[in-house]
């Protein structure tokens, strides 16, 4: 029993508390005839599910510039209220948006990193609560609540896991496109800040990227996103005086993610324009040949 004076636990048979010395003046109270069952685990599992659902709804409705929330307001109240009239005036396309599924999927993916473990934890709590309620119903209650929480948490776990798994290919592809776009941006920067500058000053493209030092363009990117050095090839001889050769065109190539020229992931720029379908397998052994005469 607990000592009413100091709160320390002592044996019922002891008539004096060893901690504070308080003496027992009567018999301990009898235990109550009815014990309320414990619902802590069931309620905790349900609370976890409510957190998941509220977080999803909040991000779905109020995320993405609150577009879903504004569409729902127009659907619910029509266009006769001051609020919805103001919303429609700011964005007349609100009634035709069909973004509910897309935004829900996007919100589920963003939250999946937290909701998946939380749903799994809630399912474990609900299963444990159901087990205690079945094996020891005197002390533990909420069997029906535990079963509902288990069903709901399992459904949410499966739902968010499915969204996360099905989103992986799209995430990989978006990352790939992001890296390709970054490399294209570097190539455009090299063209604009270095090659074009060299051409305007000397009337010809350089024989090698190292020649860009003559126009103080060393700061222009020389490598792609994967730190592979750009392959540069000047073409179209327009004039030659002794050892001096002038070029009116060039080809700039990034070897892509695999770092190998002549493969499908090469990124090729010709005269400042990204082109596709170029065969770069012969770049290391290409012989410069005239392609057009100087006008």
C-alpha positions as CSV (number, residue, x, y, z in Angstrom):
1,X,0.0,0.0,0.0
2,X,1.0,3.7,-0.3
3,X,1.7,5.7,2.8
4,X,-0.7,8.7,2.9
5,X,1.9,10.8,4.5
6,X,5.0,10.5,2.3
7,X,3.7,8.5,-0.7
8,X,6.2,5.7,-0.3
9,X,5.1,2.1,-0.9
10,X,5.1,-0.1,2.2
11,X,3.7,-3.5,3.1
12,X,0.2,-3.8,4.4
13,X,1.4,-5.9,7.3
14,X,3.7,-3.1,8.5
15,X,2.0,-0.8,11.1
16,X,4.6,1.9,10.7
17,X,6.1,3.5,7.6
18,X,9.8,3.0,7.4
19,X,10.3,6.2,5.5
20,X,8.5,8.8,7.5
21,X,7.5,6.9,10.7
22,X,3.7,7.4,10.2
23,X,1.7,4.8,12.2
24,X,-1.3,3.0,10.9
25,X,-4.5,4.0,12.8
26,X,-6.9,1.6,11.2
27,X,-7.4,-1.3,8.8
28,X,-6.7,-0.5,5.1
29,X,-9.7,0.2,3.0
30,X,-11.2,-2.8,1.1
31,X,-10.7,-2.8,-2.6
32,X,-13.7,-1.5,-4.7
33,X,-16.3,-4.0,-5.8
34,X,-16.1,-2.8,-9.4
35,X,-12.8,-2.0,-11.1
36,X,-13.0,0.2,-14.2
37,X,-11.1,-1.4,-17.1
38,X,-8.1,0.3,-18.6
39,X,-8.5,1.9,-22.0
40,X,-5.1,3.5,-22.4
41,X,-3.7,1.4,-25.2
42,X,-6.9,1.5,-27.3
43,X,-7.3,5.3,-26.9
44,X,-3.6,5.8,-27.7
45,X,-4.0,3.8,-30.9
46,X,-7.1,5.7,-31.9
47,X,-5.3,9.0,-31.2
48,X,-2.4,8.0,-33.5
49,X,-4.9,7.4,-36.3
50,X,-6.6,10.7,-35.7
51,X,-3.3,12.4,-36.0
52,X,-2.6,10.7,-39.3
53,X,-6.1,11.6,-40.7
54,X,-6.0,15.2,-39.5
55,X,-2.5,15.8,-40.9
56,X,-3.5,14.3,-44.3
57,X,-6.7,16.4,-44.5
58,X,-4.9,19.6,-43.4
59,X,-2.2,19.2,-46.1
60,X,-4.7,18.1,-48.8
61,X,-7.1,21.0,-48.2
62,X,-4.7,23.8,-47.2
63,X,-1.6,22.8,-49.2
64,X,-0.8,23.8,-52.8
65,X,-1.9,27.4,-52.3
66,X,-5.1,26.1,-50.7
67,X,-6.5,25.2,-54.1
68,X,-8.5,22.2,-52.9
69,X,-9.9,24.2,-50.0
70,X,-11.0,27.0,-52.3
71,X,-12.6,24.6,-54.7
72,X,-14.5,22.9,-51.9
73,X,-15.8,26.2,-50.7
74,X,-17.2,27.0,-54.1
75,X,-18.8,23.6,-54.4
76,X,-20.3,23.8,-50.9
77,X,-21.6,27.4,-51.0
78,X,-22.0,28.1,-54.7
79,X,-21.2,31.5,-56.2
80,X,-23.8,33.5,-54.2
81,X,-21.8,34.3,-51.1
82,X,-19.4,37.2,-50.7
83,X,-16.6,34.8,-49.9
84,X,-17.0,32.6,-52.9
85,X,-17.5,35.6,-55.2
86,X,-14.2,37.0,-54.0
87,X,-12.6,33.6,-54.6
88,X,-14.0,33.3,-58.1
89,X,-13.0,36.9,-58.9
90,X,-9.4,36.0,-58.0
91,X,-9.4,32.7,-59.8
92,X,-12.4,32.2,-62.3
93,X,-11.2,28.7,-63.1
94,X,-12.0,27.3,-59.6
95,X,-15.2,25.5,-60.7
96,X,-13.5,23.5,-63.4
97,X,-10.5,22.3,-61.4
98,X,-10.2,18.5,-61.1
99,X,-7.3,18.3,-58.7
100,X,-8.8,16.3,-55.8
101,X,-7.2,12.9,-56.7
102,X,-3.8,14.4,-57.7
103,X,-3.5,16.6,-54.6
104,X,-4.6,13.7,-52.4
105,X,-2.0,11.4,-53.9
106,X,0.7,14.1,-53.6
107,X,-0.2,14.8,-50.0
108,X,-0.2,11.1,-49.1
109,X,3.2,10.7,-50.6
110,X,4.7,13.7,-48.7
111,X,3.2,12.4,-45.4
112,X,4.0,8.8,-46.0
113,X,7.5,9.0,-44.4
114,X,5.8,9.8,-41.1
115,X,2.4,8.2,-41.5
116,X,3.7,4.8,-42.4
117,X,5.6,4.2,-39.1
118,X,2.9,6.0,-37.1
119,X,0.2,3.7,-38.6
120,X,2.3,0.6,-38.0
121,X,2.8,1.7,-34.4
122,X,-0.9,2.4,-34.0
123,X,-1.7,-1.1,-35.4
124,X,0.7,-2.6,-32.9
125,X,-0.9,-0.7,-30.0
126,X,-4.4,-1.7,-31.1
127,X,-3.4,-5.4,-31.5
128,X,-1.8,-5.4,-28.0
129,X,-4.9,-3.6,-26.5
130,X,-7.2,-6.2,-28.1
131,X,-5.0,-9.0,-26.8
132,X,-5.2,-7.7,-23.2
133,X,-8.9,-7.1,-23.5
134,X,-9.5,-10.7,-24.5
135,X,-7.2,-12.4,-22.1
136,X,-7.8,-10.1,-19.1
137,X,-11.2,-8.4,-19.5
138,X,-11.4,-7.5,-15.8
139,X,-8.5,-5.1,-16.0
140,X,-8.5,-4.2,-19.6
141,X,-11.5,-3.0,-21.7
142,X,-12.2,-1.4,-25.1
143,X,-12.1,-4.5,-27.2
144,X,-14.4,-3.1,-29.8
145,X,-12.4,0.2,-29.8
146,X,-9.2,-1.7,-30.2
147,X,-10.5,-3.7,-33.1
148,X,-11.7,-0.6,-34.9
149,X,-8.4,1.1,-34.3
150,X,-6.6,-2.0,-35.6
151,X,-8.7,-2.1,-38.8
152,X,-8.3,1.6,-39.4
153,X,-4.6,1.7,-38.7
154,X,-4.0,-1.4,-40.9
155,X,-6.0,0.2,-43.8
156,X,-4.0,3.5,-43.5
157,X,-0.7,1.6,-43.3
158,X,-1.5,-0.3,-46.5
159,X,-2.8,2.9,-48.2
160,X,0.2,5.1,-47.5
161,X,2.6,2.2,-48.2
162,X,1.0,1.7,-51.6
163,X,1.3,5.4,-52.4
164,X,4.9,5.5,-51.3
165,X,5.9,2.4,-53.4
166,X,4.0,3.5,-56.5
167,X,5.6,6.9,-56.3
168,X,9.2,5.6,-56.3
169,X,9.5,5.4,-60.2
170,X,8.1,8.9,-60.6
171,X,10.5,10.2,-58.0
172,X,13.5,8.5,-59.7
173,X,12.4,9.9,-63.1
174,X,11.9,13.4,-61.7
175,X,15.4,13.2,-60.1
176,X,16.8,12.1,-63.5
177,X,15.1,14.9,-65.3
178,X,16.3,17.4,-62.7
179,X,19.9,16.3,-63.3
180,X,19.6,16.4,-67.1
181,X,18.1,19.9,-66.8
182,X,20.9,21.0,-64.6
183,X,23.4,19.7,-67.2
184,X,21.6,21.5,-70.0
185,X,21.7,24.7,-68.0
186,X,25.4,24.3,-67.6
187,X,25.9,23.8,-71.3
188,X,23.8,26.9,-72.1
189,X,25.8,28.9,-69.6
190,X,29.1,27.7,-71.2
191,X,27.7,28.7,-74.6
192,X,26.5,32.1,-73.6
193,X,29.2,33.2,-71.2
194,X,32.2,31.7,-72.9
195,X,31.9,30.3,-76.4
196,X,29.8,33.2,-77.7
197,X,32.0,35.7,-76.1
198,X,35.0,34.1,-77.7
199,X,33.3,34.0,-81.1
200,X,32.3,37.7,-80.9
201,X,35.9,38.7,-80.1
202,X,37.8,36.4,-82.5
203,X,35.2,35.7,-85.2
204,X,35.6,32.0,-84.6
205,X,35.0,29.3,-82.0
206,X,38.0,28.0,-80.1
207,X,39.9,24.9,-81.0
208,X,39.8,23.7,-77.4
209,X,37.9,24.7,-74.2
210,X,41.3,25.7,-72.7
211,X,41.4,28.6,-75.2
212,X,38.6,30.2,-73.3
213,X,41.2,31.6,-70.9
214,X,41.9,34.2,-73.6
215,X,38.5,35.9,-72.9
216,X,38.6,35.3,-69.1
217,X,35.9,32.7,-69.2
218,X,37.5,30.1,-66.9
219,X,34.5,30.5,-64.5
220,X,32.1,29.1,-67.1
221,X,31.2,25.4,-66.3
222,X,33.5,22.9,-67.8
223,X,31.9,19.8,-66.4
224,X,28.3,18.4,-66.3
225,X,26.2,17.5,-63.2
226,X,28.1,14.2,-62.8
227,X,31.5,16.0,-62.9
228,X,32.3,14.6,-66.3
229,X,34.3,17.0,-68.5
230,X,32.4,18.3,-71.5
231,X,33.6,16.9,-74.8
232,X,34.1,19.9,-77.2
233,X,34.5,19.5,-80.9
234,X,34.9,22.5,-83.3
235,X,33.7,21.9,-86.9
236,X,33.2,23.7,-90.2
237,X,36.6,25.2,-91.1
238,X,36.0,28.7,-92.6
239,X,39.5,30.0,-93.0
240,X,43.1,28.8,-92.6
241,X,46.3,30.9,-92.6
242,X,49.3,28.8,-91.9
243,X,48.6,27.1,-88.6
244,X,45.6,29.3,-87.7
245,X,42.2,27.7,-88.3
246,X,38.9,29.3,-87.8
247,X,35.7,27.4,-87.0
248,X,32.1,28.5,-87.5
249,X,30.4,25.7,-85.7
250,X,31.0,23.5,-82.7
251,X,29.5,20.4,-80.9
252,X,29.5,20.2,-77.1
253,X,28.7,16.8,-75.6
254,X,28.0,15.6,-72.0
255,X,28.5,11.9,-71.6
256,X,25.5,11.7,-69.3
257,X,25.1,9.6,-66.2
258,X,27.1,6.7,-67.4
259,X,30.1,8.8,-68.4
260,X,30.5,7.1,-71.7
261,X,30.2,8.8,-75.1
262,X,28.1,7.3,-77.8
263,X,25.3,6.0,-75.5
264,X,21.7,6.9,-75.4
265,X,22.0,9.2,-72.4
266,X,24.4,11.6,-74.1
267,X,23.4,15.3,-74.1
268,X,24.5,17.1,-77.3
269,X,24.6,20.8,-78.0
270,X,25.3,22.1,-81.6
271,X,25.9,25.8,-81.9
272,X,24.1,26.6,-78.7
273,X,21.1,24.4,-79.3
274,X,20.4,21.1,-77.5
275,X,19.7,18.5,-80.2
276,X,18.6,14.8,-80.0
277,X,19.4,11.8,-82.1
278,X,23.1,12.6,-82.5
279,X,25.6,9.8,-82.9
280,X,28.6,10.6,-80.7
281,X,30.3,7.2,-80.8
282,X,33.0,8.6,-83.1
283,X,33.8,11.7,-81.1
284,X,37.2,10.5,-79.8
285,X,38.5,9.8,-83.3
286,X,36.6,12.5,-85.3
287,X,38.6,14.2,-88.1
288,X,37.8,17.9,-88.6
289,X,36.3,18.4,-92.1
290,X,34.8,21.5,-93.7
291,X,31.1,21.6,-93.7
292,X,30.4,25.1,-95.2
293,X,32.3,28.0,-96.6
294,X,32.7,31.4,-95.1
295,X,30.1,33.8,-96.4
